[in-house]
Amino acid sequence: PYIPEHGAILSPNVQMFRAGPETGFSFLPEPVAIAAVVTILMPDAANSNYQTLLAEKVAVALEVAAASGSDEVIIPELTGNGSPQAVDPRKFGDTVSSVLLTLYPQAFKEVHYVGSDSFLSACRLTHGDGHSEAPLEPTV
């Protein structure tokens, strides 16, 4: 489906029934219910306005997540496609945390970051003690 430049797709009431790649996407013993999944189209990392566009996209995703009624948000690291323009996990972590703290400081009771050490470190440096920053174990 087409995702508008300043829009997002909200998929409410999602059930995860497979584990991650570390187990070959095996079936979970029980499905895990997720209140909603928000999907956005990421900007091209080679764009000269990348950081601004990224912050705008993150703001849209967080706005939709907050409007969904969820009091928790899980923010995964972007893995990119391996190209030279792939997303730097530190820049992404810093941008996500900055937007969250600036625009949505009270929107969520819990914020969970999932990703590499460099992504998590960037989130912690920016986020400080403002929210729960303990990453969820990647079990789904």
Residue pairs with C-beta under 8 A, 6 or more apart in sequence:
1 9
3 9
3 39
3 40
3 41
5 41
6 56
6 60
7 40
7 60
8 38
8 39
8 40
8 60
8 61
8 64
9 38
9 39
9 40
10 36
10 37
10 38
10 64
10 67
10 68
11 36
11 37
11 38
11 39
12 35
12 36
12 68
13 33
13 34
13 35
13 36
14 33
14 34
14 36
14 37
15 31
15 32
15 33
15 34
16 28
16 31
16 32
16 34
16 140
17 27
17 28
17 31
17 32
18 25
18 26
18 27
18 28
18 140
19 25
19 26
19 27
19 28
19 139
19 140
20 138
20 139
20 140
22 138
28 139
28 140
32 139
32 140
35 68
35 69
35 70
35 72
36 65
36 68
36 70
38 61
38 64
38 65
38 68
40 57
40 58
40 60
40 61
41 57
42 54
42 57
42 78
42 87
43 49
43 50
43 53
43 54
43 57
44 50
44 85
45 80
45 85
45 86
45 87
45 88
46 85
47 53
51 91
51 95
54 91
54 92
54 95
55 95
55 98
55 99
58 95
58 96
58 99
58 100
59 99
59 103
62 73
62 99
62 100
62 103
62 104
62 107
63 104
65 73
65 107
65 108
66 104
66 107
66 108
70 108
71 108
71 109
71 110
72 108
72 109
72 110
72 111
72 112
73 107
73 108
73 110
73 111
73 112
74 112
74 113
74 114
74 136
75 96
75 100
75 111
75 112
75 113
75 114
75 123
76 113
76 114
76 115
77 89
77 92
77 93
77 113
77 114
77 115
77 116
77 119
78 87
78 89
78 92
79 87
80 86
80 87
89 115
89 116
89 118
89 119
89 122
90 118
90 119
90 121
90 122
91 122
92 119
92 122
93 113
93 115
93 118
93 119
93 120
93 121
93 122
93 123
93 126
94 122
94 123
94 125
94 126
96 113
96 123
97 122
97 123
97 125
97 126
97 127
98 126
100 107
100 108
100 111
100 127
100 131
101 126
101 127
101 130
105 130
108 131
110 131
110 132
111 127
111 131
111 132
111 133
112 132
112 133
112 134
112 135
112 136
113 119
113 120
113 123
113 133
113 135
114 135
114 136
114 138
115 135
120 133
120 135
123 133
124 133
127 133
